[in-house]
Amino acid sequence: MEIFLARQPVFDRQLNAIAYELLYRGGRVQHAVIDDPSKASMQVLVNAFSEIGLEKITNGKPALVNIPHEMLVTGALPKGLQKLLIPEVLEDVAVDKDVIQEVKNLVSLGYRVALDDFVYSDAWKPLIAVASFIKLDVMALGVERVKEQLARIRLCGNTKGKLLAEKVETHEEFELYKALGFDYFQGYFLCRPHVMAANSVPASHQVIISLLGELGRDDYDVESVARIICQDPRLSYKLMRVVNSASFGLSRTVKTVEDTIVILGSYELRRWASMLALSTVDNKPHELLVTAIVRAKMCELVAKQLKRQNPGSYFTAGLFSLLAALLDRPLEEIVSQMPLSAELELALVTGGGDIGQVLRAVEAYEAGRFEDSLLLGMTAALLWDIYLEALEWSAVASHSMLARS
């Protein structure tokens, strides 16, 4: 069975990821006739949960999942998933007594229920009273209509639901909707630069750019890499801690940065040093680094599946594709300071070339534009396996980097 599934984080006001919304589709809608798309999508989703385990997809965090009308009125939602599943009542659900009763049943069982793409009407009052989350599509509504919706929700008086702004695209919008009283946020604002510095690059960022640039060389110099790493004590400490972890299974303790570089070898050094360098960026949410690692690993796995040369370059492209957001500088400016290969630079700046083709497809998959990700000629089932492997690998990598010694 084909599975089209990706995830998008939900952030709190401190930009901690507290849940994931699952983006899914029931099949190749543009190539096949599906009598009931909602039912087909839910069947795929339920199968994915039962075969794989929801906690693997969301790394133990709860998942927001669209629940179609039929599943609500028939009470067919799987029970016993209260800690991992947040059902979303879709905006096109006809709110009748059966829907109201089933939502109340779910709440009584301990489920937290979300009202998706909410637009106020009196029919929704019974659900407003019991919902844990009220989601507003701020892109579709615009600021003034959002304010109007908030006023109408607050007039209900008995709501306990937290406000969730979805499709937040910029940091300016994030700050605006936070000021308006929203509790949670979804969207791609985290993957974009915040405020660009005028003329200077902070010293720690310059160390990162220098290291990534040196590692981008095919003939990088061990002493040069060691010298750059040693400029940032946090980076030196993290790199040595990782190489001495149980996952590497070394028979002796590595005590110097130079030995670490030699033992890791060029391929692993590029991966780990790049990830660790980005993990030292201050004032950036952990989830942004997780997104970069998942994207990088998925690019690498796709490249291997397509039998492309130098899959490590694809990993690098995925990781570096979020440098603008991590360093709050234009990507073109960052790349200009790094002696990257012409193909890698082309992929990052324009999305061109073989590496760029894979990077664009992986980004499309992340965003739930599954038909665009299939342009590589790979099946949905294979892409799903690759995505799941990337999620699992990123969880292990993140733990290795962030766990206390």
Secondary structure, DSSP 8 states (H G I E B T S, - for coil): ---EEEEEEEE-TT--EEEEEEEEESS-TTTS--S-HHHHHHHHHHHHHHHH-HHHHHTTS-EEEEE-HHHHHHT-S-SS-TTTEEEEE-TT----HHHHHHHHHHHHTT---EETT----GGGHHHHTT-SEEEEEHHHHHHHHHHHHHHHHHHH-----EEEEE---SHHHHHHHHHTT--EE-SSGGGS--S--SS---HHHHHHHHHHHHHTSTT--HHHHHHHHTTSHHHHHHHHHHHTSGGG--SS---SHHHHHHHHHHHHHHHHHHHHHHHT-TT--HHHHHHHHHHHHHHHHHHHHTT-S-HHHHHHHHHHTTHHHHHTS-HHHHHHTS---HHHHHHHHH--HHHHHHHHHHHHHHTT-HHHHGGGS--HHHHHHHHHHHHHHHHHHHHHHHS--
